[in-house]
Amino acid sequence: MKIILLGAPGAGKGTQAEVICNRYNIPAISTGNIIREALKTGTEMGLKAKSYMESGALVPDEVVIGIIKERIVKDDCKDGFILDGFPRTIPQAEALDKMGIVIDKVVDIEVPDEKIINRMSGRRVCEKCGASYHLEYKKPKVEGICDACSGTLIQRKDDHPDTVKSRLDVYHSETEPLKDYYEKQGKLTVVEGQEEIEDTTRLLIEALEA
Ligand code: AMP
């Protein structure tokens, strides 16, 4: 199954992508995580992306399209994949279509802006493995430490409140039009993001298995 998860930054796509990844045994591909990894290892692509990412802007289409092209030909993608954070613009969605990738389902996780702002200010990520936590909704077992790899939990630079506001603006102008794009292809289902992660997961699975 080839799945796209749409939704504003902080709508919970990453967390849900992990759940589906385990349930269907297909990889979750997050362009954000791939870029952050490139940034950490200091590759040319990482350096190119750094300033865009830290200011809350989108990385240029050709860079992220290149990342996806390389990733989805890998062996683990042969039975499908979940795209988390790609596409984020109409040209990116068109590029996917041009690659001949047939997407089965697109699920949009809807969360109001005010809630997003609240969630993102409490989000913490592991600096080692990238796992995501929240000070209120998804606490680690030991404060400040990753359950999975014992790495240190930090706040992403782009989760700072002023950057969150610009990321939401970018989401509304560049990414939201994708709902219409996939609605027209008959692939879109909208799921309301719930307070409890498990409740959103249940709705998401219902949408995928409908
Ligand atoms: P995320 O972790 O998905 O919120 O992505 C973090 C940042 O990475 C975004 O704010 C962008 O700067 C960049 N990024 C990730 N995916 C894309 C994409 N598909 N198109 C453009 N920029 C992206």
Boltz pocket constraint, residues with backbone or C-beta under 6 A from the ligand:
constraints:
  - pocket:
      binder: B
      contacts: [[A, 9], [A, 10], [A, 30], [A, 31], [A, 32], [A, 33], [A, 35], [A, 49], [A, 52], [A, 53], [A, 54], [A, 56], [A, 57], [A, 58], [A, 59], [A, 60], [A, 61], [A, 64], [A, 84], [A, 85], [A, 86], [A, 87], [A, 88], [A, 89], [A, 92], [A, 158], [A, 167]]
      max_distance: 6.0
